Amino acid sequence: MITAEQYQDIQIMQNTDFSNTITFADTHDTADYDYRVIIAKDFSSSADITLTVGAGLTKTDDHVLTMTIPGYSSGNNNSTDDLADNYEGVWELVSKKTSGGKLTREIQGDVVVSPGLVDPQWS
């Protein structure tokens, strides 16, 4: 369970589906917020992957948010396959109250991508 401003590292296996479930404290109701996840090389770089509610982020219930990144893209550049071999970067989840609220950094951490050994085009 997280409260605002916590830290979580994630490791992603390249070319596989990735899922991360974030459970908020009971006082945080996901229905009242909009969310965005950014994955980038560092905090001064542009995003390599951006997830939003309905596009990689799901409000699973009142206190749970699930982020998913597919193993292979369908042209949207939001897949584990789109991240370079041995990618190292950072990620953060931000929220904004749906009725005129301020932006809040909920959670952040490091990202490491482990490359696969077998060529995904293998037949």
Secondary structure as UniProt FT lines:
FT   STRAND          6..7
FT   STRAND          10..13
FT   TURN            14..15
FT   STRAND          18..24
FT   TURN            26..27
FT   HELIX           30..32
FT   STRAND          33..40
FT   TURN            43..44
FT   STRAND          47..53
FT   STRAND          55..61
FT   TURN            62..63
FT   STRAND          64..69
FT   HELIX           80..82
FT   TURN            85..86
FT   STRAND          88..97
FT   TURN            98..100
FT   STRAND          103..114
FT   TURN            120..121
//
